Amino acid sequence: MAGPMKPAHTAFVIVDMQNDFIHPDGAYGRAGQASEAIAALPERHGRLANALRIAGGWIVSTHFTLVPG
């Protein structure tokens, strides 16, 4: 059986939490696609990330970026 969670050995991994997916002015919003569950993610993720950070854990976020050329 697993022991208690060790925050220093715990990471919250956030993948592609970007405006095009979440913000009303992003690509999905401009296409008329909306979801209350998706719109709630930034606040929910923020609470979790802050609690884990305070406990000594890690927050890892990946970003997909396009650059000219």
N, C-alpha and C positions, 0 to 999 in steps of 0.2 A: 504494500500500500504506500502511496506517495505521502511524503511529509508536507509540512506547511510550505506555502509559496514563499520563495525568497526574492523580494523585489530586486535586489542587485543582480539576480540571475534571470530577470524577467524583462521582455521587450514587448512593446506595443508597436506593431509594424503597420504603417499606413501606406497603402498603395494607390496611387492615382487619385488622391483626394484633391481634385483641381476644379477651377471655376467652370470649365466646359461641361463638367458632369453635374455640378452642384448649384452654381449661382444662376439665378433667374435670367441673367443676361448672357450666360454661357451658351455653347452650341446646342445643348439639349433644350434649354429654355427657349432659345430663339426658334427651335423647331417645334415648339408647342408641347414638348415632353416635360411632364412634371410629376413629382411623387412626394407626398408628405414625408414618407419614411426617409427618402434621400435628403430632403431639405433639412431634416432633423439631425443628420449625421454630424455636421460641424460642432454643434453644441454638445452632443453626446460624446463625441471623440475628445472634445476639449476637456470635459469633466474627467474622463478616464485618464487622459494623458497627464493632467495636472495631479491627480491622485497618485498615479504611478511615479511621476517625477518626484513628488514630495516624499514618497516611500523609498526612493533611491533606485528606481528602475530606469529603464531606457525607453526612449521614444525614437523610432526610426521611421523616416518618411522618404518615399521614392517620388521622383518627379520626372515626368516625360516632357522634354522641352524640344521644340523645333527652333532652329536658328536659320536665318537666311543663308543660302549657299551650301 
